[in-house]
Amino acid sequence: WKAMAGVARSATGALEGYEIFIKYLPPDTTEESLASYFAEAGKIVGQPRLMKTAAGSCKGVGWITFANEPAMREAVSWNGCAFGGRHLQISAAKAMHSGFRPTLQAAGTHTPAMLKEVIASLVEPDPDGVVVDATFGRGGHTRGMLGALSKKASVHVFDMDTDAIAAAKELQASDARVDVHHSPFSAMDKVLATRLKSGGAGAGAGKQSGISAALFDLGISSPQFDEAHRGFRPEADGPLDLRFDQSKGETAWQFLTTVARDELIRILHDYGETADEAAARRIADAICVSRDLGALPRRTK
């Protein structure tokens, strides 16, 4: 616990308290509602801190500082608790020797993780190069890299999410160095082979023989969790969709109406975060029975 304890410090280094880091907060969360909810854990120092979504910061993230370690421990023990229709992820915030909180990220249209490290590793070695953002999302990393790249450089962005592609095209309209691909990154070789040969984006892209760097920031983005109609959040009522690209393909519900039992068992075992084949069979059997009875739910709730 001493290694995990997030000891918040002032600029002078004075001890302020013990801090927790909270993820997956509902979009309408307020400092007051969060303070009221966690007051039972122990004395809170100051007000909870939330990322300001109106300023473009990452949604669903906050911090609370407690006056003592037992209160912080109690709050962390609530990990997974229900709050406003969501299940929160709660951990002890990490503290650096400088006192700055490493979980706090700069405000922006999208809050990219480890942006400085990304620029140092992928952009600075070749500021005139061709860079790929394989998972554009809302473009936080791309915007950061564009700021460090030269006018001769180009950035190819990939995503399957139609909302992400719309955001990428807005960026492309304001920066000619951006080339947008509504395609999975698994097709990158084929897409870029054609695009780089024809010239692609950027003032000097036609002179490039290949890419200089590629970024893969894998996972589901916060906006996808926030929108119930995507079906990624089981505690929010929405259609059982689960598609990254909602413009094509079948929904999760449509898939479940036709998938064979053995194939469903394989999928659950291989991709369902369980090594227990018996558990995969039980889940598959429950789905198949529900399907046979005509009771397979179309929605997440």
Secondary structure, DSSP 8 states (H G I E B T S, - for coil): -TTT-EEEE-TT--EEEEEEEEE---TT--HHHHHHHHGGGS-B-S--EE--GGGT--TTEEEEEESSHHHHHHHHTTTT-EETTEE-EEEE----TTS--TT----SSS--TTHHHHIIIIITT-TTSEEEES--TTSHHHHHHHHHS-TT-EEEEEES-HHHHHHHHHHHHH-TTEEEEES-GGGHHHHHHHHHHH--SSTTGGG-SS-SEEE---S--HHHHH-GGG---TTS--BS---S-TTSS--HHHHHHH--HHHHHHHHHHHSS---HHHHHHHHHHHHHHHHTT---SB--
